């Protein structure tokens, strides 16, 4: 349990440092490697989501070539603003990424 709590706090700290306080799951996982396995990160994310400390937003791939990529966004749920702030942070990150992707991607 202590390892899970420590990992959860590392994940939350990583999200709190970002503006907006959201990141793609692979980004979060990469900040914890090589010391953490993917299964540990997934378990910690599930636990934090169940505790209401973060949200996980899943999005469909905007292109067939991205269907195998993990495009889930996780966002920190601040105690003061709650889930609305986390939802807004997740959507801000997704919208920004999607605009940049669509502006530069040319499917061939």
ZARO-80098 format. One record per residue: y negated, z negated, x of N, C-alpha, C, O in turn. Coordinates in Angstrom, 3 decimals. Each point is the difference from the previous one (the first is absolute). Layout:
- Y, Z, X, Y, Z, X, Y, Z, X, Y, Z, X
...
end
This chain:
- 1.203, 0.000, 0.819, -1.203, 0.000, -0.819, -1.265, 0.000, 0.861, -0.990, 0.642, -0.352
- 1.020, -1.357, 1.475, -1.172, -0.060, 0.870, -0.325, 1.368, 0.586, -1.168, 0.370, 0.115
- 2.223, 0.395, 0.261, -0.239, 1.351, 0.513, -0.630, 0.877, -1.064, -0.924, 0.761, 0.288
- 1.420, -0.862, -1.533, -0.542, 0.799, -1.092, -1.460, -0.360, -0.252, -0.834, 0.878, -0.219
- 0.531, -2.176, 0.253, -1.371, -0.447, -0.211, -0.904, 0.504, 1.119, -1.108, 0.472, -0.259
- 1.575, -0.569, 1.499, -0.798, 0.474, 1.138, -0.235, 1.500, -0.091, -1.111, 0.471, 0.243
- 2.140, 0.277, -0.588, -0.139, 1.446, -0.141, -0.954, 0.339, -1.143, -0.842, 0.890, 0.122
- 0.983, -1.602, -1.217, -0.903, 0.220, -1.133, -1.448, -0.233, 0.387, -0.879, 0.769, -0.387
- 0.626, -1.820, 1.142, -1.364, -0.283, 0.444, -0.511, 1.079, 0.951, -1.179, 0.354, -0.045
- 2.052, 0.173, 0.905, -0.398, 1.097, 0.888, -0.405, 1.226, -0.822, -0.991, 0.662, 0.308
- 1.752, -0.373, -1.335, -0.306, 1.152, -0.857, -1.331, -0.214, -0.705, -0.847, 0.893, -0.017
- 0.657, -2.072, -0.564, -1.255, -0.287, -0.698, -1.191, 0.034, 0.952, -1.062, 0.509, -0.359
- 1.226, -1.042, 1.563, -1.083, 0.039, 0.998, -0.372, 1.439, 0.352, -1.178, 0.334, 0.122
- 2.190, 0.510, 0.040, -0.250, 1.408, 0.313, -0.785, 0.668, -1.126, -0.897, 0.803, 0.260
- 1.225, -1.125, -1.489, -0.707, 0.600, -1.135, -1.416, -0.549, -0.138, -0.926, 0.749, -0.312
- 0.750, -2.032, 0.539, -1.331, -0.617, -0.118, -0.989, 0.594, 0.998, -1.197, 0.063, -0.281
- 1.681, 0.371, 1.434, -0.887, 0.555, 1.043, -0.463, 1.421, -0.312, -0.904, 0.513, 0.660
- 1.499, 0.113, -1.633, -0.320, 1.398, -0.308, -1.082, 0.083, -1.072, -0.185, -0.927, -0.788
- -0.520, 2.047, 0.773, -0.993, 0.247, -1.039, 0.211, 1.404, -0.528, -0.306, 0.949, 0.722
- 0.801, -0.753, -1.918, 0.411, -1.017, -0.967, 1.250, -0.726, 0.483, 0.670, 0.458, 0.927
- -0.361, -1.573, -1.545, 1.117, -0.844, 0.446, 1.341, 0.547, -0.503, 0.735, -0.670, -0.726
- -0.445, 1.905, 1.136, 1.217, 0.699, -0.409, 0.465, 0.884, 1.144, -0.781, 0.380, 0.872
- 2.077, -0.059, -0.894, 0.572, 0.873, 1.030, 1.268, 0.635, -0.538, 0.608, -0.504, -0.945
- -0.216, 1.606, 1.548, 1.290, 0.589, -0.327, 1.085, -0.900, 0.596, -0.183, -0.576, 1.072
- 1.303, 0.462, -1.768, 1.095, -0.850, 0.466, 0.412, 0.335, 1.437, 0.181, -0.922, 0.795
- -0.024, 2.199, -0.426, 0.368, 0.288, 1.396, -1.044, -0.488, 1.015, 0.359, -0.360, 1.122
- -1.627, 0.345, -1.496, -1.033, -0.523, 0.900, 0.193, -1.493, 0.237, -0.081, -0.479, 1.131
- 0.334, -0.243, -2.208, 0.228, -1.438, 0.114, 1.239, -0.256, 0.850, -0.022, -0.831, 0.908
- 1.092, 1.541, -1.203, 1.252, -0.188, 0.734, -0.183, 0.288, 1.487, 0.568, -0.699, 0.840
- -1.352, 1.717, -0.509, -0.173, 0.357, 1.416, -0.753, -1.072, 0.777, 0.188, -0.128, 1.210
- -1.035, -0.642, -1.884, -0.710, -1.074, 0.702, 0.926, -1.171, 0.318, -0.338, -0.851, 0.823
- 1.503, 0.799, -1.470, 0.941, -1.104, 0.186, 1.164, 0.355, 0.902, 0.811, -0.864, 0.333
- -0.717, 2.123, 0.068, 1.099, 0.425, 0.872, -0.361, -0.279, 1.442, -1.192, -0.057, 0.302
- 2.102, -0.116, 0.580, 1.451, 0.116, -0.139, 0.656, -1.312, -0.398, 1.227, -0.078, -0.064
- -2.023, -0.958, -0.205, 0.595, -1.312, -0.255, 0.601, -0.146, -1.392, 0.789, -0.916, -0.234
- -1.142, 1.792, -0.687, 0.498, -0.115, -1.387, 0.750, 1.245, -0.405, -0.433, 1.121, 0.269
- 1.569, -1.328, -0.925, 0.776, 1.120, -0.532, -0.573, 0.416, -1.345, -0.654, -0.789, -0.682
- 0.909, 2.036, 0.311, -0.489, 0.545, -1.268, 0.453, -0.847, -1.187, -0.768, -0.219, -0.937
- 2.012, -0.258, 0.976, 0.530, -0.802, -1.106, -0.779, -1.305, -0.158, -0.237, -0.457, -1.118
- -0.159, -0.140, 2.245, -0.779, -1.241, -0.053, -1.369, 0.245, -0.629, -0.478, -0.790, -0.813
- -0.136, 1.892, 1.204, -1.317, 0.334, -0.549, 0.113, 0.252, -1.492, -0.823, -0.494, -0.770
- 1.825, 1.251, 0.345, 0.186, 0.291, -1.429, 0.227, -1.285, -0.796, -0.543, -0.166, -1.092
- 1.343, -0.732, 1.642, 0.260, -1.276, -0.671, -1.282, -0.821, -0.125, -0.264, -0.594, -1.046
- -0.522, 0.564, 2.105, -1.264, -0.740, -0.030, -0.968, 0.616, -1.005, -0.691, -0.728, -0.712
- 0.630, 2.047, 0.644, -0.879, 0.662, -0.969, 0.419, -0.347, -1.425, -0.847, -0.300, -0.841
- 2.155, 0.340, 0.568, 0.494, -0.358, -1.346, -0.370, -1.439, -0.346, -0.449, -0.288, -1.109
- 0.642, -0.600, 2.062, -0.305, -1.407, -0.230, -1.491, -0.205, -0.272, -0.371, -0.711, -0.934
- -0.469, 1.325, 1.739, -1.454, -0.124, -0.191, -0.443, 0.595, -1.330, -0.901, -0.529, -0.652
- 1.535, 1.630, 0.249, -0.343, 0.601, -1.294, 0.425, -0.933, -1.136, -0.747, -0.175, -0.963
- 1.915, -0.414, 1.062, 0.479, -0.934, -1.030, -0.892, -1.237, -0.087, -0.173, -0.571, -1.077
- -0.385, 0.164, 2.202, -0.899, -1.154, 0.028, -1.404, 0.354, -0.485, -0.832, -0.887, -0.186
- 0.566, 2.172, -0.020, -1.321, 0.431, -0.432, -1.023, 0.016, 1.113, -1.202, -0.055, -0.262
- 1.665, 0.130, 1.521, -0.916, -0.016, 1.134, -0.379, 1.389, 0.476, -0.965, 0.163, 0.747
- 1.725, 0.849, -1.179, -0.356, 1.387, 0.258, 0.591, 0.867, -1.097, 0.902, -0.413, -0.729
- -1.427, 1.613, 0.630, 0.560, 0.976, -0.929, 0.534, 1.172, 0.810, -0.455, 0.272, 1.111
- 1.420, 0.406, -1.685, 0.554, 1.207, 0.601, -0.220, 1.124, -1.001, 0.473, -0.065, -1.134
- -1.193, 1.093, 1.560, -0.284, 1.154, -0.856, 0.755, 1.204, 0.552, -0.177, 0.387, 1.155
- 1.007, 0.187, -1.985, 0.783, 1.169, 0.398, -0.668, 1.245, -0.565, -0.473, -0.009, -1.137
- 0.432, 1.067, 1.917, -0.633, 1.238, -0.419, 0.952, 1.166, 0.230, 0.773, -0.006, 0.958
- -0.824, 0.994, -1.824, 0.828, 1.189, 0.230, -0.557, 0.801, 1.175, -1.206, 0.006, 0.250
- 2.086, 0.656, 0.450, -0.429, 0.826, 1.127, -0.845, 1.166, -0.513, 0.393, 0.670, -0.955
- -1.548, -0.419, 1.577, -0.856, 1.096, -0.441, 0.487, 1.371, 0.463, -0.603, 1.020, -0.333
- 1.683, -0.994, 1.094, 0.525, 1.248, 0.536, 1.500, -0.179, 0.215, 0.452, -1.077, 0.390
- 0.300, 2.112, -0.640, 1.453, -0.054, 0.131, 0.428, -0.406, 1.406, 1.056, -0.612, 0.165
- -1.845, 0.937, 0.841, 0.346, -0.329, 1.381, -0.154, -1.488, 0.316, 0.428, -0.455, 1.061
- -1.029, -0.297, -1.964, -0.223, -1.431, 0.227, 0.919, -0.881, -0.841, -0.145, -1.222, 0.003
- 1.078, 1.822, -0.713, 0.835, -0.776, -0.913, 0.862, -1.041, 0.700, 0.396, -0.979, -0.633
- -0.095, 1.151, 1.897, 0.833, -0.967, 0.718, -0.822, -1.083, 0.697, 0.564, -0.877, 0.655
- -1.885, 0.928, -0.788, -0.879, -0.955, 0.672, -0.344, -1.143, -0.952, -0.233, 0.214, -1.189
- 0.206, -1.404, 1.721, -0.342, -1.191, -0.777, -1.512, -0.035, -0.211, -0.756, -0.285, 0.929
- 0.325, 0.573, -2.141, -1.425, 0.021, -0.317, -0.433, -1.220, -0.820, -1.039, 0.022, -0.659
- 1.845, -1.080, 0.708, -0.389, -1.227, -0.699, -1.186, -0.648, 0.715, -0.083, -0.022, 1.228
- -0.813, -0.495, -2.034, -1.171, -0.704, 0.517, 0.149, -1.473, -0.384, 0.315, -0.320, -1.146
- -0.541, -0.566, 2.103, -0.023, -1.432, -0.289, -1.430, -0.492, 0.136, -0.745, 0.439, 0.876
- 0.378, -1.357, -1.756, -1.361, -0.531, 0.026, 0.034, -1.508, -0.199, 0.770, -0.520, -0.808
- -1.603, -0.158, 1.544, -0.131, -1.456, -0.071, -0.660, -0.398, -1.317, -0.979, 0.612, -0.427
- 1.527, -1.642, -0.207, -0.585, -0.546, -1.228, -0.812, -1.232, 0.391, 0.574, -1.059, 0.257
- -1.898, 1.183, -0.208, -0.825, -1.153, 0.372, 0.014, -1.053, -1.115, 0.040, 0.333, -1.185
- -0.073, -1.584, 1.580, 0.025, -1.084, -0.988, -1.213, 0.057, -0.921, 0.105, -0.319, -1.184
- -1.241, 0.718, 1.714, -1.234, -0.014, -0.793, -0.063, 1.130, -1.025, -0.444, -0.222, -1.127
- 0.876, 1.419, 1.492, -0.161, 1.158, -0.876, 1.288, 0.446, -0.670, -0.035, 0.747, -0.978
- 1.153, -1.191, 1.487, 1.281, 0.284, -0.620, 0.469, 1.435, 0.103, -0.406, 0.760, 0.879
- 1.280, -0.421, -1.814, 0.702, 1.276, 0.053, -0.925, 1.206, -0.173, 0.293, 1.073, 0.527
- -1.383, -1.225, -1.242, -0.930, 1.120, -0.184, -0.546, 0.473, 1.339, -0.064, 1.204, 0.251
- -0.329, -2.134, 0.608, -0.526, 0.372, 1.323, 1.074, 0.698, 0.825, -0.290, 0.964, 0.708
- 1.534, -1.447, -0.795, 1.093, 0.623, 0.741, 0.272, 1.407, -0.517, 0.220, 0.920, 0.788
- -0.234, -0.749, -2.092, 0.217, 1.320, -0.591, -1.092, 0.963, 0.435, 0.281, 1.150, 0.336
- -1.514, -1.610, -0.341, -1.120, 0.845, 0.435, 0.127, 0.362, 1.480, -0.282, 1.135, 0.383
- 0.703, -2.085, 0.448, 0.172, 0.276, 1.435, 1.104, 1.027, 0.220, -0.149, 0.920, 0.804
- 1.257, -1.082, -1.522, 1.121, 0.942, 0.134, -0.419, 1.396, -0.449, 0.327, 0.986, 0.661
- -1.035, -0.894, -1.760, -0.430, 1.306, -0.499, -1.053, 0.633, 0.908, -0.016, 1.219, 0.170
- -0.857, -2.030, 0.410, -1.008, 0.531, 0.935, 0.679, 0.616, 1.220, -0.375, 1.085, 0.443
- 1.371, -1.779, 0.095, 0.723, 0.529, 1.154, 0.739, 1.277, -0.369, -0.080, 0.997, 0.718
- 0.798, -1.023, -1.833, 0.764, 1.180, -0.429, -0.931, 1.186, -0.233, 0.281, 1.105, 0.463
- -1.369, -1.320, -1.164, -0.937, 1.084, -0.298, -0.594, 0.597, 1.261, -0.126, 1.219, 0.118
- -0.238, -2.076, 0.825, -0.558, 0.473, 1.258, 1.020, 0.837, 0.765, -0.320, 1.081, 0.493
- 1.547, -1.584, -0.397, 1.054, 0.729, 0.705, 0.309, 1.318, -0.694, 0.144, 1.030, 0.658
- -0.043, -1.056, -1.977, 0.335, 1.207, -0.751, -1.091, 1.068, 0.147, 0.312, 1.179, 0.165
- -1.581, -1.578, -0.224, -1.099, 0.954, 0.199, 0.095, 0.651, 1.373, -0.127, 1.218, 0.127
- 0.350, -2.030, 0.898, 0.111, 0.543, 1.364, 1.205, 0.924, 0.122, -0.090, 1.057, 0.625
- 1.207, -1.443, -1.210, 1.200, 0.835, 0.051, -0.242, 1.333, -0.690, 0.286, 1.051, 0.574
- -0.802, -1.074, -1.777, -0.218, 1.238, -0.758, -1.062, 0.880, 0.647, 0.056, 1.222, -0.136
- -1.005, -1.802, 0.825, -1.047, 0.781, 0.652, 0.501, 0.736, 1.232, -0.582, 1.005, 0.409
- 1.661, -1.505, 0.180, 0.473, 0.606, 1.252, 1.358, 0.667, -0.092, 0.343, 0.810, 0.861
- 0.431, -1.127, -1.873, 1.373, 0.513, -0.065, 0.059, 1.379, -0.631, -0.621, 0.256, -1.032
- 1.366, 0.612, 1.657, 0.244, 1.326, -0.534, 1.494, 0.211, 0.020, 0.585, 0.173, 1.070
- 0.039, -0.183, -2.218, 1.449, 0.156, -0.095, 0.367, 1.454, 0.205, -0.607, 0.893, -0.593
- 1.602, -0.656, 1.434, 0.416, 1.378, 0.269, 1.450, 0.163, -0.268, 0.540, 1.094, 0.169
end
